[in-house]
Amino acid sequence: AKCFGGEVEGRGAIIGTKNDADIETTFTFKKIKVQQIAELNDTIKNRFFGTANGKSEIAFRSGKDSEALKSMKGRIEFTIDNGKLVDTGLQNGLGTVLSEMKYKLKDLEFSKIAGNLSILGSNFYVNHFEFFAPDVRLKLEGYFNKELEGDLKLNLEFNKNFIQDVPNPALLQLNKYKQGGWYIIPFVMKGSITKGENYKKLK
């Protein structure tokens, strides 16, 4: 099928009766326009861009929407290429803690995002997630739900090019995070991803 500017191909199986059945699906997707998916959610509408490819396996039990969601399980593997994150809740959270770099984090272009998520009910468990750009990287693990609340560990990594125009006093404070040619700052986030006060530096 043509979907969100790209293509989706897969198969499904229904095991049981019309009113009581387990549904299993597997599908691949390619050249999906992330910005078209983002339009469905006001939180990320006009804030997330790129081209997605990947595969997924999802199973759930038929019934009311709430029952189907509660029974859902599966996994998603994906990459998103040549995109941009604009002023998202995640960036706002990191920028609240690193106020001297907030304007640098607000608008981030990336070459690739690679992710691997497990789904259990309304929770998404992050097995692997990496954001790659020439001068900044982000790695995270943990979980979040459909309300964008969760418990995450994050590493924000950047090189000297990324902070070359940051004021000198702020640069001195960042030196303790320097490891080789990169600055690596660990964070934890508990609660709503969109609220800056929920982000804390670990050291």
Contacts in CASP RR format, 6 or more apart in sequence:
PFRMAT RR
TARGET T0000
AUTHOR 0000-0000-0000
METHOD contacts of the structure
MODEL  1
AKCFGGEVEGRGAIIGTKNDADIETTFTFKKIKVQQIAELNDTIKNRFFG
TANGKSEIAFRSGKDSEALKSMKGRIEFTIDNGKLVDTGLQNGLGTVLSE
MKYKLKDLEFSKIAGNLSILGSNFYVNHFEFFAPDVRLKLEGYFNKELEG
DLKLNLEFNKNFIQDVPNPALLQLNKYKQGGWYIIPFVMKGSITKGENYK
KLK
1 7 0 8 1.000
1 8 0 8 1.000
1 9 0 8 1.000
3 29 0 8 1.000
3 32 0 8 1.000
4 32 0 8 1.000
4 33 0 8 1.000
4 36 0 8 1.000
4 37 0 8 1.000
5 31 0 8 1.000
5 32 0 8 1.000
5 33 0 8 1.000
5 36 0 8 1.000
6 29 0 8 1.000
6 30 0 8 1.000
6 31 0 8 1.000
6 32 0 8 1.000
6 33 0 8 1.000
7 29 0 8 1.000
7 30 0 8 1.000
7 31 0 8 1.000
8 27 0 8 1.000
8 28 0 8 1.000
8 29 0 8 1.000
8 32 0 8 1.000
9 27 0 8 1.000
9 28 0 8 1.000
9 29 0 8 1.000
10 25 0 8 1.000
10 26 0 8 1.000
10 27 0 8 1.000
10 28 0 8 1.000
11 25 0 8 1.000
11 26 0 8 1.000
11 27 0 8 1.000
12 23 0 8 1.000
12 24 0 8 1.000
12 25 0 8 1.000
12 26 0 8 1.000
13 23 0 8 1.000
13 24 0 8 1.000
13 25 0 8 1.000
14 21 0 8 1.000
14 22 0 8 1.000
14 23 0 8 1.000
14 62 0 8 1.000
15 21 0 8 1.000
15 22 0 8 1.000
15 23 0 8 1.000
15 24 0 8 1.000
16 22 0 8 1.000
19 62 0 8 1.000
19 63 0 8 1.000
20 61 0 8 1.000
20 62 0 8 1.000
21 61 0 8 1.000
21 62 0 8 1.000
22 59 0 8 1.000
22 60 0 8 1.000
22 61 0 8 1.000
22 62 0 8 1.000
23 59 0 8 1.000
23 60 0 8 1.000
23 61 0 8 1.000
23 62 0 8 1.000
24 57 0 8 1.000
24 58 0 8 1.000
24 59 0 8 1.000
25 56 0 8 1.000
25 57 0 8 1.000
25 58 0 8 1.000
25 59 0 8 1.000
26 55 0 8 1.000
26 56 0 8 1.000
26 57 0 8 1.000
27 55 0 8 1.000
27 56 0 8 1.000
28 54 0 8 1.000
28 55 0 8 1.000
28 56 0 8 1.000
29 52 0 8 1.000
29 53 0 8 1.000
29 54 0 8 1.000
29 55 0 8 1.000
29 56 0 8 1.000
30 53 0 8 1.000
30 54 0 8 1.000
31 51 0 8 1.000
31 52 0 8 1.000
31 53 0 8 1.000
32 51 0 8 1.000
32 52 0 8 1.000
32 53 0 8 1.000
33 50 0 8 1.000
33 51 0 8 1.000
33 52 0 8 1.000
34 48 0 8 1.000
34 49 0 8 1.000
34 50 0 8 1.000
34 51 0 8 1.000
34 52 0 8 1.000
34 80 0 8 1.000
34 83 0 8 1.000
35 46 0 8 1.000
35 48 0 8 1.000
35 49 0 8 1.000
35 50 0 8 1.000
37 52 0 8 1.000
38 44 0 8 1.000
38 45 0 8 1.000
38 46 0 8 1.000
38 47 0 8 1.000
38 48 0 8 1.000
38 49 0 8 1.000
39 45 0 8 1.000
39 46 0 8 1.000
43 89 0 8 1.000
43 148 0 8 1.000
43 194 0 8 1.000
44 88 0 8 1.000
46 86 0 8 1.000
47 85 0 8 1.000
47 86 0 8 1.000
47 87 0 8 1.000
47 88 0 8 1.000
48 84 0 8 1.000
48 85 0 8 1.000
48 86 0 8 1.000
48 88 0 8 1.000
49 83 0 8 1.000
49 84 0 8 1.000
49 85 0 8 1.000
49 86 0 8 1.000
50 80 0 8 1.000
50 81 0 8 1.000
50 82 0 8 1.000
50 83 0 8 1.000
50 84 0 8 1.000
51 80 0 8 1.000
51 81 0 8 1.000
51 82 0 8 1.000
51 83 0 8 1.000
52 78 0 8 1.000
52 79 0 8 1.000
52 80 0 8 1.000
52 81 0 8 1.000
53 78 0 8 1.000
53 79 0 8 1.000
53 81 0 8 1.000
54 76 0 8 1.000
54 77 0 8 1.000
54 78 0 8 1.000
54 79 0 8 1.000
55 76 0 8 1.000
55 77 0 8 1.000
55 78 0 8 1.000
56 74 0 8 1.000
56 75 0 8 1.000
56 76 0 8 1.000
56 77 0 8 1.000
57 74 0 8 1.000
57 75 0 8 1.000
58 72 0 8 1.000
58 73 0 8 1.000
58 74 0 8 1.000
58 119 0 8 1.000
59 72 0 8 1.000
59 73 0 8 1.000
59 74 0 8 1.000
60 68 0 8 1.000
60 69 0 8 1.000
60 71 0 8 1.000
60 72 0 8 1.000
60 73 0 8 1.000
61 67 0 8 1.000
61 68 0 8 1.000
61 71 0 8 1.000
62 68 0 8 1.000
69 121 0 8 1.000
69 122 0 8 1.000
70 121 0 8 1.000
70 122 0 8 1.000
71 121 0 8 1.000
72 119 0 8 1.000
72 120 0 8 1.000
72 121 0 8 1.000
72 122 0 8 1.000
73 119 0 8 1.000
73 120 0 8 1.000
73 121 0 8 1.000
74 118 0 8 1.000
74 119 0 8 1.000
74 120 0 8 1.000
75 116 0 8 1.000
75 117 0 8 1.000
75 118 0 8 1.000
75 119 0 8 1.000
76 115 0 8 1.000
76 116 0 8 1.000
76 117 0 8 1.000
76 119 0 8 1.000
77 115 0 8 1.000
77 116 0 8 1.000
77 117 0 8 1.000
78 113 0 8 1.000
78 114 0 8 1.000
78 115 0 8 1.000
79 112 0 8 1.000
79 113 0 8 1.000
79 114 0 8 1.000
79 115 0 8 1.000
80 110 0 8 1.000
80 112 0 8 1.000
80 113 0 8 1.000
81 111 0 8 1.000
81 112 0 8 1.000
82 110 0 8 1.000
82 111 0 8 1.000
82 112 0 8 1.000
83 109 0 8 1.000
83 110 0 8 1.000
84 107 0 8 1.000
84 108 0 8 1.000
84 109 0 8 1.000
84 110 0 8 1.000
85 91 0 8 1.000
85 107 0 8 1.000
85 108 0 8 1.000
85 110 0 8 1.000
85 131 0 8 1.000
86 106 0 8 1.000
86 107 0 8 1.000
86 108 0 8 1.000
87 106 0 8 1.000
87 107 0 8 1.000
89 193 0 8 1.000
89 194 0 8 1.000
89 196 0 8 1.000
90 193 0 8 1.000
91 105 0 8 1.000
91 106 0 8 1.000
91 108 0 8 1.000
92 194 0 8 1.000
92 196 0 8 1.000
93 189 0 8 1.000
93 193 0 8 1.000
93 194 0 8 1.000
93 195 0 8 1.000
93 196 0 8 1.000
93 198 0 8 1.000
93 199 0 8 1.000
94 105 0 8 1.000
94 154 0 8 1.000
94 156 0 8 1.000
94 187 0 8 1.000
94 199 0 8 1.000
95 101 0 8 1.000
95 102 0 8 1.000
95 105 0 8 1.000
95 196 0 8 1.000
96 102 0 8 1.000
96 196 0 8 1.000
96 197 0 8 1.000
96 199 0 8 1.000
97 187 0 8 1.000
97 196 0 8 1.000
97 199 0 8 1.000
97 200 0 8 1.000
97 201 0 8 1.000
98 105 0 8 1.000
98 156 0 8 1.000
98 185 0 8 1.000
100 166 0 8 1.000
100 167 0 8 1.000
100 170 0 8 1.000
101 163 0 8 1.000
101 166 0 8 1.000
101 170 0 8 1.000
104 162 0 8 1.000
104 163 0 8 1.000
104 166 0 8 1.000
108 131 0 8 1.000
108 133 0 8 1.000
108 136 0 8 1.000
109 133 0 8 1.000
110 131 0 8 1.000
110 132 0 8 1.000
110 133 0 8 1.000
111 132 0 8 1.000
111 133 0 8 1.000
111 134 0 8 1.000
112 132 0 8 1.000
113 129 0 8 1.000
113 130 0 8 1.000
113 131 0 8 1.000
113 132 0 8 1.000
114 128 0 8 1.000
114 129 0 8 1.000
114 130 0 8 1.000
114 132 0 8 1.000
115 126 0 8 1.000
115 127 0 8 1.000
115 128 0 8 1.000
115 129 0 8 1.000
115 130 0 8 1.000
116 126 0 8 1.000
116 127 0 8 1.000
116 128 0 8 1.000
116 129 0 8 1.000
117 124 0 8 1.000
117 125 0 8 1.000
117 126 0 8 1.000
117 127 0 8 1.000
117 129 0 8 1.000
118 124 0 8 1.000
118 125 0 8 1.000
118 127 0 8 1.000
119 125 0 8 1.000
122 145 0 8 1.000
122 146 0 8 1.000
123 143 0 8 1.000
123 144 0 8 1.000
123 145 0 8 1.000
124 143 0 8 1.000
124 144 0 8 1.000
124 145 0 8 1.000
125 142 0 8 1.000
125 143 0 8 1.000
126 140 0 8 1.000
126 141 0 8 1.000
126 142 0 8 1.000
126 143 0 8 1.000
126 144 0 8 1.000
126 152 0 8 1.000
127 141 0 8 1.000
128 141 0 8 1.000
129 138 0 8 1.000
129 139 0 8 1.000
129 140 0 8 1.000
129 141 0 8 1.000
130 137 0 8 1.000
130 138 0 8 1.000
130 139 0 8 1.000
131 137 0 8 1.000
131 138 0 8 1.000
131 139 0 8 1.000
134 161 0 8 1.000
135 158 0 8 1.000
135 159 0 8 1.000
135 161 0 8 1.000
135 162 0 8 1.000
136 156 0 8 1.000
136 157 0 8 1.000
136 158 0 8 1.000
136 159 0 8 1.000
136 162 0 8 1.000
137 155 0 8 1.000
137 156 0 8 1.000
137 157 0 8 1.000
137 158 0 8 1.000
137 182 0 8 1.000
138 154 0 8 1.000
138 155 0 8 1.000
138 156 0 8 1.000
138 157 0 8 1.000
139 154 0 8 1.000
139 155 0 8 1.000
139 157 0 8 1.000
140 152 0 8 1.000
140 153 0 8 1.000
140 154 0 8 1.000
140 155 0 8 1.000
141 152 0 8 1.000
141 153 0 8 1.000
142 150 0 8 1.000
142 151 0 8 1.000
142 152 0 8 1.000
142 153 0 8 1.000
143 150 0 8 1.000
143 151 0 8 1.000
143 152 0 8 1.000
144 150 0 8 1.000
144 151 0 8 1.000
144 152 0 8 1.000
144 193 0 8 1.000
147 192 0 8 1.000
148 192 0 8 1.000
148 193 0 8 1.000
148 194 0 8 1.000
149 191 0 8 1.000
149 192 0 8 1.000
149 193 0 8 1.000
150 189 0 8 1.000
150 190 0 8 1.000
150 191 0 8 1.000
150 192 0 8 1.000
150 193 0 8 1.000
151 188 0 8 1.000
151 189 0 8 1.000
151 190 0 8 1.000
151 191 0 8 1.000
152 188 0 8 1.000
152 189 0 8 1.000
152 190 0 8 1.000
152 193 0 8 1.000
153 186 0 8 1.000
153 187 0 8 1.000
153 188 0 8 1.000
153 189 0 8 1.000
154 186 0 8 1.000
154 187 0 8 1.000
154 188 0 8 1.000
154 189 0 8 1.000
155 184 0 8 1.000
155 185 0 8 1.000
155 186 0 8 1.000
155 187 0 8 1.000
156 184 0 8 1.000
156 185 0 8 1.000
156 187 0 8 1.000
157 182 0 8 1.000
157 183 0 8 1.000
157 184 0 8 1.000
157 185 0 8 1.000
158 182 0 8 1.000
158 183 0 8 1.000
159 181 0 8 1.000
159 182 0 8 1.000
159 183 0 8 1.000
160 181 0 8 1.000
163 170 0 8 1.000
163 171 0 8 1.000
163 174 0 8 1.000
163 183 0 8 1.000
166 174 0 8 1.000
174 183 0 8 1.000
174 185 0 8 1.000
177 183 0 8 1.000
177 184 0 8 1.000
177 185 0 8 1.000
185 201 0 8 1.000
186 201 0 8 1.000
186 202 0 8 1.000
186 203 0 8 1.000
187 199 0 8 1.000
187 200 0 8 1.000
187 201 0 8 1.000
187 202 0 8 1.000
188 199 0 8 1.000
188 200 0 8 1.000
188 202 0 8 1.000
189 198 0 8 1.000
189 199 0 8 1.000
189 200 0 8 1.000
190 198 0 8 1.000
191 198 0 8 1.000
192 198 0 8 1.000
END
